Amino acid sequence: MPTTKQRITITATGDIKEILAVEARLHPDLAPSELVAMLIRRGHLADDSVGHGRADLVRALAGGVEYPVGYLQTLRDEWPD
C-alpha cells in the first residue's frame, strides 16, 4: 500500500525470529508488523536513558485484569494444606 511514511525492513533470523515466534503465540491477534511495533514501544519504555524505567514499564503492562474482592483468598482456600 502506498504511503509517505518511512518503512523499515527487518529480517526475521536468529534471535529475532525466536522472539517474534514467542510474541506471536502470546498475541495471536496481532500481525507481525504490530508485534514489532509493540516490542519497540516496550523497549523504549524500558530504556532508562530516555527517562523511563522499569517501574514505568511495569505500570504500562500491568492492570490488564481486575480480580474480584476476595479472589486471592478463594485461591488459597482451594490449596491443600
PDB file of N, CA, C and O in Angstrom:
ATOM      1  N   MET A   1       0.841  -1.163   0.000  1.00  0.00           N
ATOM      2  CA  MET A   1       0.000   0.000   0.000  1.00  0.00           C
ATOM      3  C   MET A   1       0.896   1.239   0.000  1.00  0.00           C
ATOM      4  O   MET A   1       1.818   1.328   0.811  1.00  0.00           O
ATOM      5  N   PRO A   2       0.644   2.182  -0.883  1.00  0.00           N
ATOM      6  CA  PRO A   2       1.457   3.399  -0.946  1.00  0.00           C
ATOM      7  C   PRO A   2       1.336   4.215   0.345  1.00  0.00           C
ATOM      8  O   PRO A   2       0.265   4.323   0.943  1.00  0.00           O
ATOM      9  N   THR A   3       2.467   4.780   0.747  1.00  0.00           N
ATOM     10  CA  THR A   3       2.483   5.629   1.932  1.00  0.00           C
ATOM     11  C   THR A   3       3.625   6.616   1.836  1.00  0.00           C
ATOM     12  O   THR A   3       4.619   6.363   1.154  1.00  0.00           O
ATOM     13  N   THR A   4       3.487   7.731   2.511  1.00  0.00           N
ATOM     14  CA  THR A   4       4.580   8.701   2.578  1.00  0.00           C
ATOM     15  C   THR A   4       5.388   8.499   3.857  1.00  0.00           C
ATOM     16  O   THR A   4       6.401   9.164   4.070  1.00  0.00           O
ATOM     17  N   LYS A   5       4.933   7.576   4.709  1.00  0.00           N
ATOM     18  CA  LYS A   5       5.625   7.312   5.968  1.00  0.00           C
ATOM     19  C   LYS A   5       6.819   6.398   5.736  1.00  0.00           C
ATOM     20  O   LYS A   5       6.828   5.583   4.813  1.00  0.00           O
ATOM     21  N   GLN A   6       7.832   6.551   6.596  1.00  0.00           N
ATOM     22  CA  GLN A   6       9.029   5.720   6.496  1.00  0.00           C
ATOM     23  C   GLN A   6       8.693   4.264   6.760  1.00  0.00           C
ATOM     24  O   GLN A   6       7.950   3.952   7.690  1.00  0.00           O
ATOM     25  N   ARG A   7       9.236   3.375   5.945  1.00  0.00           N
ATOM     26  CA  ARG A   7       9.098   1.941   6.165  1.00  0.00           C
ATOM     27  C   ARG A   7      10.452   1.400   6.591  1.00  0.00           C
ATOM     28  O   ARG A   7      11.498   1.877   6.151  1.00  0.00           O
ATOM     29  N   ILE A   8      10.411   0.393   7.457  1.00  0.00           N
ATOM     30  CA  ILE A   8      11.631  -0.214   7.976  1.00  0.00           C
ATOM     31  C   ILE A   8      11.554  -1.711   7.699  1.00  0.00           C
ATOM     32  O   ILE A   8      10.535  -2.348   7.965  1.00  0.00           O
ATOM     33  N   THR A   9      12.630  -2.264   7.167  1.00  0.00           N
ATOM     34  CA  THR A   9      12.664  -3.692   6.881  1.00  0.00           C
ATOM     35  C   THR A   9      13.488  -4.405   7.940  1.00  0.00           C
ATOM     36  O   THR A   9      14.611  -4.003   8.244  1.00  0.00           O
ATOM     37  N   ILE A  10      12.920  -5.466   8.496  1.00  0.00           N
ATOM     38  CA  ILE A  10      13.624  -6.287   9.473  1.00  0.00           C
ATOM     39  C   ILE A  10      13.549  -7.729   8.997  1.00  0.00           C
ATOM     40  O   ILE A  10      12.467  -8.239   8.704  1.00  0.00           O
ATOM     41  N   THR A  11      14.695  -8.380   8.920  1.00  0.00           N
ATOM     42  CA  THR A  11      14.727  -9.783   8.521  1.00  0.00           C
ATOM     43  C   THR A  11      14.637 -10.650   9.771  1.00  0.00           C
ATOM     44  O   THR A  11      15.437 -10.506  10.696  1.00  0.00           O
ATOM     45  N   ALA A  12      13.677 -11.535   9.790  1.00  0.00           N
ATOM     46  CA  ALA A  12      13.442 -12.392  10.957  1.00  0.00           C
ATOM     47  C   ALA A  12      14.370 -13.599  10.901  1.00  0.00           C
ATOM     48  O   ALA A  12      14.010 -14.654  10.378  1.00  0.00           O
ATOM     49  N   THR A  13      15.561 -13.426  11.444  1.00  0.00           N
ATOM     50  CA  THR A  13      16.526 -14.514  11.525  1.00  0.00           C
ATOM     51  C   THR A  13      17.041 -14.614  12.954  1.00  0.00           C
ATOM     52  O   THR A  13      16.976 -13.651  13.718  1.00  0.00           O
ATOM     53  N   GLY A  14      17.550 -15.777  13.305  1.00  0.00           N
ATOM     54  CA  GLY A  14      18.173 -15.974  14.611  1.00  0.00           C
ATOM     55  C   GLY A  14      17.268 -15.623  15.767  1.00  0.00           C
ATOM     56  O   GLY A  14      16.126 -16.074  15.846  1.00  0.00           O
ATOM     57  N   ASP A  15      17.811 -14.787  16.685  1.00  0.00           N
ATOM     58  CA  ASP A  15      17.050 -14.461  17.889  1.00  0.00           C
ATOM     59  C   ASP A  15      15.812 -13.618  17.572  1.00  0.00           C
ATOM     60  O   ASP A  15      14.818 -13.702  18.293  1.00  0.00           O
ATOM     61  N   ILE A  16      15.852 -12.811  16.517  1.00  0.00           N
ATOM     62  CA  ILE A  16      14.679 -12.015  16.129  1.00  0.00           C
ATOM     63  C   ILE A  16      13.533 -12.951  15.739  1.00  0.00           C
ATOM     64  O   ILE A  16      12.380 -12.719  16.104  1.00  0.00           O
ATOM     65  N   LYS A  17      13.858 -13.995  15.003  1.00  0.00           N
ATOM     66  CA  LYS A  17      12.842 -14.963  14.603  1.00  0.00           C
ATOM     67  C   LYS A  17      12.234 -15.648  15.826  1.00  0.00           C
ATOM     68  O   LYS A  17      11.019 -15.832  15.900  1.00  0.00           O
ATOM     69  N   GLU A  18      13.082 -16.024  16.785  1.00  0.00           N
ATOM     70  CA  GLU A  18      12.604 -16.679  18.006  1.00  0.00           C
ATOM     71  C   GLU A  18      11.731 -15.741  18.841  1.00  0.00           C
ATOM     72  O   GLU A  18      10.683 -16.148  19.341  1.00  0.00           O
ATOM     73  N   ILE A  19      12.159 -14.499  18.988  1.00  0.00           N
ATOM     74  CA  ILE A  19      11.389 -13.516  19.762  1.00  0.00           C
ATOM     75  C   ILE A  19      10.023 -13.306  19.129  1.00  0.00           C
ATOM     76  O   ILE A  19       9.009 -13.290  19.827  1.00  0.00           O
ATOM     77  N   LEU A  20       9.990 -13.145  17.816  1.00  0.00           N
ATOM     78  CA  LEU A  20       8.715 -12.936  17.131  1.00  0.00           C
ATOM     79  C   LEU A  20       7.806 -14.161  17.246  1.00  0.00           C
ATOM     80  O   LEU A  20       6.588 -14.019  17.348  1.00  0.00           O
ATOM     81  N   ALA A  21       8.384 -15.351  17.231  1.00  0.00           N
ATOM     82  CA  ALA A  21       7.582 -16.573  17.368  1.00  0.00           C
ATOM     83  C   ALA A  21       6.929 -16.637  18.747  1.00  0.00           C
ATOM     84  O   ALA A  21       5.756 -16.990  18.874  1.00  0.00           O
ATOM     85  N   VAL A  22       7.702 -16.291  19.778  1.00  0.00           N
ATOM     86  CA  VAL A  22       7.159 -16.292  21.141  1.00  0.00           C
ATOM     87  C   VAL A  22       6.047 -15.254  21.261  1.00  0.00           C
ATOM     88  O   VAL A  22       4.975 -15.542  21.793  1.00  0.00           O
ATOM     89  N   GLU A  23       6.307 -14.050  20.766  1.00  0.00           N
ATOM     90  CA  GLU A  23       5.309 -12.981  20.856  1.00  0.00           C
ATOM     91  C   GLU A  23       4.055 -13.314  20.044  1.00  0.00           C
ATOM     92  O   GLU A  23       2.948 -12.952  20.441  1.00  0.00           O
ATOM     93  N   ALA A  24       4.220 -13.996  18.919  1.00  0.00           N
ATOM     94  CA  ALA A  24       3.068 -14.378  18.096  1.00  0.00           C
ATOM     95  C   ALA A  24       2.178 -15.364  18.846  1.00  0.00           C
ATOM     96  O   ALA A  24       0.955 -15.331  18.708  1.00  0.00           O
ATOM     97  N   ARG A  25       2.799 -16.252  19.647  1.00  0.00           N
ATOM     98  CA  ARG A  25       1.995 -17.183  20.455  1.00  0.00           C
ATOM     99  C   ARG A  25       1.278 -16.443  21.582  1.00  0.00           C
ATOM    100  O   ARG A  25       0.150 -16.788  21.934  1.00  0.00           O
ATOM    101  N   LEU A  26       1.926 -15.430  22.146  1.00  0.00           N
ATOM    102  CA  LEU A  26       1.327 -14.661  23.233  1.00  0.00           C
ATOM    103  C   LEU A  26       0.244 -13.697  22.744  1.00  0.00           C
ATOM    104  O   LEU A  26      -0.704 -13.390  23.468  1.00  0.00           O
ATOM    105  N   HIS A  27       0.402 -13.228  21.509  1.00  0.00           N
ATOM    106  CA  HIS A  27      -0.519 -12.242  20.935  1.00  0.00           C
ATOM    107  C   HIS A  27      -0.949 -12.688  19.531  1.00  0.00           C
ATOM    108  O   HIS A  27      -0.585 -12.052  18.542  1.00  0.00           O
ATOM    109  N   PRO A  28      -1.725 -13.780  19.442  1.00  0.00           N
ATOM    110  CA  PRO A  28      -2.076 -14.318  18.118  1.00  0.00           C
ATOM    111  C   PRO A  28      -2.948 -13.383  17.281  1.00  0.00           C
ATOM    112  O   PRO A  28      -3.086 -13.584  16.075  1.00  0.00           O
ATOM    113  N   ASP A  29      -3.531 -12.371  17.903  1.00  0.00           N
ATOM    114  CA  ASP A  29      -4.397 -11.442  17.184  1.00  0.00           C
ATOM    115  C   ASP A  29      -3.618 -10.329  16.485  1.00  0.00           C
ATOM    116  O   ASP A  29      -4.202  -9.558  15.723  1.00  0.00           O
ATOM    117  N   LEU A  30      -2.307 -10.232  16.733  1.00  0.00           N
ATOM    118  CA  LEU A  30      -1.513  -9.159  16.146  1.00  0.00           C
ATOM    119  C   LEU A  30      -0.754  -9.627  14.909  1.00  0.00           C
ATOM    120  O   LEU A  30      -0.229 -10.740  14.867  1.00  0.00           O
ATOM    121  N   ALA A  31      -0.707  -8.763  13.910  1.00  0.00           N
ATOM    122  CA  ALA A  31       0.090  -9.014  12.704  1.00  0.00           C
ATOM    123  C   ALA A  31       1.570  -8.853  13.056  1.00  0.00           C
ATOM    124  O   ALA A  31       1.895  -8.192  14.042  1.00  0.00           O
ATOM    125  N   PRO A  32       2.471  -9.444  12.270  1.00  0.00           N
ATOM    126  CA  PRO A  32       3.899  -9.307  12.560  1.00  0.00           C
ATOM    127  C   PRO A  32       4.354  -7.847  12.702  1.00  0.00           C
ATOM    128  O   PRO A  32       5.162  -7.535  13.577  1.00  0.00           O
ATOM    129  N   SER A  33       3.847  -6.965  11.859  1.00  0.00           N
ATOM    130  CA  SER A  33       4.251  -5.559  11.967  1.00  0.00           C
ATOM    131  C   SER A  33       3.765  -4.941  13.279  1.00  0.00           C
ATOM    132  O   SER A  33       4.442  -4.088  13.852  1.00  0.00           O
ATOM    133  N   GLU A  34       2.598  -5.369  13.750  1.00  0.00           N
ATOM    134  CA  GLU A  34       2.084  -4.871  15.029  1.00  0.00           C
ATOM    135  C   GLU A  34       2.905  -5.414  16.197  1.00  0.00           C
ATOM    136  O   GLU A  34       3.116  -4.716  17.189  1.00  0.00           O
ATOM    137  N   LEU A  35       3.368  -6.662  16.079  1.00  0.00           N
ATOM    138  CA  LEU A  35       4.242  -7.235  17.106  1.00  0.00           C
ATOM    139  C   LEU A  35       5.534  -6.444  17.213  1.00  0.00           C
ATOM    140  O   LEU A  35       5.991  -6.126  18.310  1.00  0.00           O
ATOM    141  N   VAL A  36       6.119  -6.129  16.063  1.00  0.00           N
ATOM    142  CA  VAL A  36       7.368  -5.368  16.050  1.00  0.00           C
ATOM    143  C   VAL A  36       7.149  -3.990  16.677  1.00  0.00           C
ATOM    144  O   VAL A  36       7.970  -3.542  17.477  1.00  0.00           O
ATOM    145  N   ALA A  37       6.063  -3.319  16.325  1.00  0.00           N
ATOM    146  CA  ALA A  37       5.764  -2.009  16.897  1.00  0.00           C
ATOM    147  C   ALA A  37       5.596  -2.096  18.412  1.00  0.00           C
ATOM    148  O   ALA A  37       6.086  -1.234  19.142  1.00  0.00           O
ATOM    149  N   MET A  38       4.903  -3.135  18.887  1.00  0.00           N
ATOM    150  CA  MET A  38       4.702  -3.333  20.319  1.00  0.00           C
ATOM    151  C   MET A  38       6.041  -3.527  21.031  1.00  0.00           C
ATOM    152  O   MET A  38       6.274  -2.949  22.092  1.00  0.00           O
ATOM    153  N   LEU A  39       6.917  -4.342  20.444  1.00  0.00           N
ATOM    154  CA  LEU A  39       8.216  -4.599  21.050  1.00  0.00           C
ATOM    155  C   LEU A  39       9.080  -3.341  21.079  1.00  0.00           C
ATOM    156  O   LEU A  39       9.824  -3.122  22.035  1.00  0.00           O
ATOM    157  N   ILE A  40       8.986  -2.526  20.055  1.00  0.00           N
ATOM    158  CA  ILE A  40       9.732  -1.263  20.035  1.00  0.00           C
ATOM    159  C   ILE A  40       9.234  -0.356  21.158  1.00  0.00           C
ATOM    160  O   ILE A  40      10.034   0.253  21.868  1.00  0.00           O
ATOM    161  N   ARG A  41       7.908  -0.266  21.319  1.00  0.00           N
ATOM    162  CA  ARG A  41       7.364   0.570  22.402  1.00  0.00           C
ATOM    163  C   ARG A  41       7.812   0.060  23.768  1.00  0.00           C
ATOM    164  O   ARG A  41       8.193   0.852  24.629  1.00  0.00           O
ATOM    165  N   ARG A  42       7.768  -1.258  23.972  1.00  0.00           N
ATOM    166  CA  ARG A  42       8.207  -1.832  25.249  1.00  0.00           C
ATOM    167  C   ARG A  42       9.681  -1.526  25.502  1.00  0.00           C
ATOM    168  O   ARG A  42      10.068  -1.141  26.606  1.00  0.00           O
ATOM    169  N   GLY A  43      10.484  -1.701  24.480  1.00  0.00           N
ATOM    170  CA  GLY A  43      11.914  -1.424  24.623  1.00  0.00           C
ATOM    171  C   GLY A  43      12.167   0.033  24.964  1.00  0.00           C
ATOM    172  O   GLY A  43      13.040   0.344  25.775  1.00  0.00           O
ATOM    173  N   HIS A  44      11.414   0.919  24.351  1.00  0.00           N
ATOM    174  CA  HIS A  44      11.564   2.342  24.627  1.00  0.00           C
ATOM    175  C   HIS A  44      11.198   2.656  26.076  1.00  0.00           C
ATOM    176  O   HIS A  44      11.895   3.415  26.749  1.00  0.00           O
ATOM    177  N   LEU A  45      10.102   2.067  26.551  1.00  0.00           N
ATOM    178  CA  LEU A  45       9.691   2.286  27.940  1.00  0.00           C
ATOM    179  C   LEU A  45      10.722   1.742  28.926  1.00  0.00           C
ATOM    180  O   LEU A  45      10.910   2.303  30.005  1.00  0.00           O
ATOM    181  N   ALA A  46      11.381   0.658  28.556  1.00  0.00           N
ATOM    182  CA  ALA A  46      12.328   0.010  29.456  1.00  0.00           C
ATOM    183  C   ALA A  46      13.702   0.678  29.452  1.00  0.00           C
ATOM    184  O   ALA A  46      14.530   0.387  30.315  1.00  0.00           O
ATOM    185  N   ASP A  47      13.949   1.558  28.506  1.00  0.00           N
ATOM    186  CA  ASP A  47      15.254   2.194  28.359  1.00  0.00           C
ATOM    187  C   ASP A  47      15.386   3.361  29.333  1.00  0.00           C
ATOM    188  O   ASP A  47      14.753   4.399  29.141  1.00  0.00           O
ATOM    189  N   ASP A  48      16.196   3.204  30.367  1.00  0.00           N
ATOM    190  CA  ASP A  48      16.377   4.247  31.372  1.00  0.00           C
ATOM    191  C   ASP A  48      16.974   5.519  30.784  1.00  0.00           C
ATOM    192  O   ASP A  48      16.767   6.600  31.335  1.00  0.00           O
ATOM    193  N   SER A  49      17.705   5.419  29.685  1.00  0.00           N
ATOM    194  CA  SER A  49      18.354   6.603  29.125  1.00  0.00           C
ATOM    195  C   SER A  49      17.375   7.586  28.499  1.00  0.00           C
ATOM    196  O   SER A  49      17.742   8.735  28.250  1.00  0.00           O
ATOM    197  N   VAL A  50      16.131   7.163  28.239  1.00  0.00           N
ATOM    198  CA  VAL A  50      15.141   8.078  27.669  1.00  0.00           C
ATOM    199  C   VAL A  50      14.195   8.613  28.738  1.00  0.00           C
ATOM    200  O   VAL A  50      13.149   9.181  28.423  1.00  0.00           O
ATOM    201  N   GLY A  51      14.565   8.430  29.995  1.00  0.00           N
ATOM    202  CA  GLY A  51      13.765   8.987  31.076  1.00  0.00           C
ATOM    203  C   GLY A  51      12.671   8.070  31.579  1.00  0.00           C
ATOM    204  O   GLY A  51      11.860   8.468  32.415  1.00  0.00           O
ATOM    205  N   HIS A  52      12.641   6.867  31.088  1.00  0.00           N
ATOM    206  CA  HIS A  52      11.684   5.886  31.568  1.00  0.00           C
ATOM    207  C   HIS A  52      12.468   4.801  32.283  1.00  0.00           C
ATOM    208  O   HIS A  52      13.679   4.678  32.096  1.00  0.00           O
ATOM    209  N   GLY A  53      11.807   4.042  33.071  1.00  0.00           N
ATOM    210  CA  GLY A  53      12.495   2.976  33.772  1.00  0.00           C
ATOM    211  C   GLY A  53      11.644   1.745  33.887  1.00  0.00           C
ATOM    212  O   GLY A  53      10.554   1.655  33.323  1.00  0.00           O
ATOM    213  N   ARG A  54      12.168   0.799  34.631  1.00  0.00           N
ATOM    214  CA  ARG A  54      11.461  -0.462  34.811  1.00  0.00           C
ATOM    215  C   ARG A  54      10.086  -0.240  35.434  1.00  0.00           C
ATOM    216  O   ARG A  54       9.116  -0.891  35.046  1.00  0.00           O
ATOM    217  N   ALA A  55      10.000   0.664  36.386  1.00  0.00           N
ATOM    218  CA  ALA A  55       8.716   0.918  37.043  1.00  0.00           C
ATOM    219  C   ALA A  55       7.677   1.416  36.040  1.00  0.00           C
ATOM    220  O   ALA A  55       6.513   1.022  36.105  1.00  0.00           O
ATOM    221  N   ASP A  56       8.096   2.290  35.103  1.00  0.00           N
ATOM    222  CA  ASP A  56       7.181   2.773  34.073  1.00  0.00           C
ATOM    223  C   ASP A  56       6.710   1.630  33.184  1.00  0.00           C
ATOM    224  O   ASP A  56       5.537   1.563  32.815  1.00  0.00           O
ATOM    225  N   LEU A  57       7.629   0.734  32.842  1.00  0.00           N
ATOM    226  CA  LEU A  57       7.276  -0.409  32.004  1.00  0.00           C
ATOM    227  C   LEU A  57       6.283  -1.315  32.722  1.00  0.00           C
ATOM    228  O   LEU A  57       5.296  -1.753  32.130  1.00  0.00           O
ATOM    229  N   VAL A  58       6.541  -1.593  33.981  1.00  0.00           N
ATOM    230  CA  VAL A  58       5.634  -2.446  34.744  1.00  0.00           C
ATOM    231  C   VAL A  58       4.251  -1.808  34.809  1.00  0.00           C
ATOM    232  O   VAL A  58       3.246  -2.489  34.604  1.00  0.00           O
ATOM    233  N   ARG A  59       4.188  -0.498  35.094  1.00  0.00           N
ATOM    234  CA  ARG A  59       2.898   0.192  35.135  1.00  0.00           C
ATOM    235  C   ARG A  59       2.193   0.132  33.789  1.00  0.00           C
ATOM    236  O   ARG A  59       0.975  -0.039  33.737  1.00  0.00           O
ATOM    237  N   ALA A  60       2.941   0.270  32.698  1.00  0.00           N
ATOM    238  CA  ALA A  60       2.339   0.245  31.362  1.00  0.00           C
ATOM    239  C   ALA A  60       1.764  -1.118  31.012  1.00  0.00           C
ATOM    240  O   ALA A  60       0.759  -1.211  30.307  1.00  0.00           O
ATOM    241  N   LEU A  61       2.400  -2.176  31.504  1.00  0.00           N
ATOM    242  CA  LEU A  61       1.973  -3.525  31.158  1.00  0.00           C
ATOM    243  C   LEU A  61       1.014  -4.128  32.176  1.00  0.00           C
ATOM    244  O   LEU A  61       0.357  -5.128  31.886  1.00  0.00           O
ATOM    245  N   ALA A  62       0.926  -3.541  33.352  1.00  0.00           N
ATOM    246  CA  ALA A  62       0.103  -4.099  34.423  1.00  0.00           C
ATOM    247  C   ALA A  62      -1.335  -3.603  34.331  1.00  0.00           C
ATOM    248  O   ALA A  62      -1.660  -2.691  33.571  1.00  0.00           O
ATOM    249  N   GLY A  63      -2.171  -4.231  35.124  1.00  0.00           N
ATOM    250  CA  GLY A  63      -3.545  -3.762  35.253  1.00  0.00           C
ATOM    251  C   GLY A  63      -4.482  -4.232  34.168  1.00  0.00           C
ATOM    252  O   GLY A  63      -5.563  -3.671  33.995  1.00  0.00           O
ATOM    253  N   GLY A  64      -4.087  -5.251  33.435  1.00  0.00           N
ATOM    254  CA  GLY A  64      -4.945  -5.737  32.368  1.00  0.00           C
ATOM    255  C   GLY A  64      -6.146  -6.520  32.859  1.00  0.00           C
ATOM    256  O   GLY A  64      -7.131  -6.678  32.137  1.00  0.00           O
ATOM    257  N   VAL A  65      -6.065  -7.011  34.087  1.00  0.00           N
ATOM    258  CA  VAL A  65      -7.147  -7.836  34.624  1.00  0.00           C
ATOM    259  C   VAL A  65      -7.511  -7.310  36.012  1.00  0.00           C
ATOM    260  O   VAL A  65      -6.633  -7.082  36.843  1.00  0.00           O
ATOM    261  N   GLU A  66      -8.786  -7.122  36.254  1.00  0.00           N
ATOM    262  CA  GLU A  66      -9.245  -6.749  37.588  1.00  0.00           C
ATOM    263  C   GLU A  66      -9.881  -7.984  38.229  1.00  0.00           C
ATOM    264  O   GLU A  66     -10.822  -8.566  37.688  1.00  0.00           O
ATOM    265  N   TYR A  67      -9.353  -8.369  39.381  1.00  0.00           N
ATOM    266  CA  TYR A  67      -9.854  -9.541  40.087  1.00  0.00           C
ATOM    267  C   TYR A  67     -10.896  -9.109  41.114  1.00  0.00           C
ATOM    268  O   TYR A  67     -10.777  -8.029  41.693  1.00  0.00           O
ATOM    269  N   PRO A  68     -11.908  -9.928  41.345  1.00  0.00           N
ATOM    270  CA  PRO A  68     -12.934  -9.568  42.329  1.00  0.00           C
ATOM    271  C   PRO A  68     -12.374  -9.599  43.752  1.00  0.00           C
ATOM    272  O   PRO A  68     -11.385 -10.277  44.031  1.00  0.00           O
ATOM    273  N   VAL A  69     -13.014  -8.865  44.629  1.00  0.00           N
ATOM    274  CA  VAL A  69     -12.627  -8.839  46.030  1.00  0.00           C
ATOM    275  C   VAL A  69     -12.686 -10.270  46.571  1.00  0.00           C
ATOM    276  O   VAL A  69     -13.654 -10.993  46.337  1.00  0.00           O
ATOM    277  N   GLY A  70     -11.649 -10.661  47.290  1.00  0.00           N
ATOM    278  CA  GLY A  70     -11.602 -11.991  47.878  1.00  0.00           C
ATOM    279  C   GLY A  70     -11.068 -13.077  46.960  1.00  0.00           C
ATOM    280  O   GLY A  70     -11.018 -14.243  47.351  1.00  0.00           O
ATOM    281  N   TYR A  71     -10.668 -12.718  45.751  1.00  0.00           N
ATOM    282  CA  TYR A  71     -10.200 -13.704  44.777  1.00  0.00           C
ATOM    283  C   TYR A  71      -8.984 -14.478  45.291  1.00  0.00           C
ATOM    284  O   TYR A  71      -8.936 -15.705  45.199  1.00  0.00           O
ATOM    285  N   LEU A  72      -8.008 -13.751  45.830  1.00  0.00           N
ATOM    286  CA  LEU A  72      -6.794 -14.402  46.305  1.00  0.00           C
ATOM    287  C   LEU A  72      -7.096 -15.367  47.456  1.00  0.00           C
ATOM    288  O   LEU A  72      -6.550 -16.470  47.501  1.00  0.00           O
ATOM    289  N   GLN A  73      -7.963 -14.954  48.384  1.00  0.00           N
ATOM    290  CA  GLN A  73      -8.314 -15.829  49.498  1.00  0.00           C
ATOM    291  C   GLN A  73      -9.032 -17.080  48.996  1.00  0.00           C
ATOM    292  O   GLN A  73      -8.817 -18.172  49.521  1.00  0.00           O
ATOM    293  N   THR A  74      -9.876 -16.927  47.991  1.00  0.00           N
ATOM    294  CA  THR A  74     -10.571 -18.077  47.407  1.00  0.00           C
ATOM    295  C   THR A  74      -9.570 -19.068  46.831  1.00  0.00           C
ATOM    296  O   THR A  74      -9.721 -20.278  47.002  1.00  0.00           O
ATOM    297  N   LEU A  75      -8.547 -18.559  46.149  1.00  0.00           N
ATOM    298  CA  LEU A  75      -7.496 -19.440  45.625  1.00  0.00           C
ATOM    299  C   LEU A  75      -6.769 -20.159  46.752  1.00  0.00           C
ATOM    300  O   LEU A  75      -6.528 -21.364  46.681  1.00  0.00           O
ATOM    301  N   ARG A  76      -6.425 -19.414  47.783  1.00  0.00           N
ATOM    302  CA  ARG A  76      -5.724 -20.023  48.906  1.00  0.00           C
ATOM    303  C   ARG A  76      -6.553 -21.105  49.577  1.00  0.00           C
ATOM    304  O   ARG A  76      -6.026 -22.138  49.991  1.00  0.00           O
ATOM    305  N   ASP A  77      -7.853 -20.861  49.680  1.00  0.00           N
ATOM    306  CA  ASP A  77      -8.738 -21.856  50.306  1.00  0.00           C
ATOM    307  C   ASP A  77      -8.793 -23.157  49.505  1.00  0.00           C
ATOM    308  O   ASP A  77      -9.069 -24.216  50.068  1.00  0.00           O
ATOM    309  N   GLU A  78      -8.535 -23.090  48.209  1.00  0.00           N
ATOM    310  CA  GLU A  78      -8.563 -24.279  47.362  1.00  0.00           C
ATOM    311  C   GLU A  78      -7.285 -25.103  47.470  1.00  0.00           C
ATOM    312  O   GLU A  78      -7.286 -26.280  47.107  1.00  0.00           O
ATOM    313  N   TRP A  79      -6.193 -24.513  47.962  1.00  0.00           N
ATOM    314  CA  TRP A  79      -4.929 -25.225  48.058  1.00  0.00           C
ATOM    315  C   TRP A  79      -4.973 -26.235  49.188  1.00  0.00           C
ATOM    316  O   TRP A  79      -5.534 -25.967  50.250  1.00  0.00           O
ATOM    317  N   PRO A  80      -4.384 -27.390  48.957  1.00  0.00           N
ATOM    318  CA  PRO A  80      -4.337 -28.379  50.045  1.00  0.00           C
ATOM    319  C   PRO A  80      -3.375 -27.908  51.131  1.00  0.00           C
ATOM    320  O   PRO A  80      -2.408 -27.201  50.849  1.00  0.00           O
ATOM    321  N   ASP A  81      -3.647 -28.305  52.370  1.00  0.00           N
ATOM    322  CA  ASP A  81      -2.776 -27.916  53.493  1.00  0.00           C
ATOM    323  C   ASP A  81      -1.543 -28.730  53.569  1.00  0.00           C
ATOM    324  O   ASP A  81      -0.717 -28.519  54.457  1.00  0.00           O
TER     325      ASP A  81
END
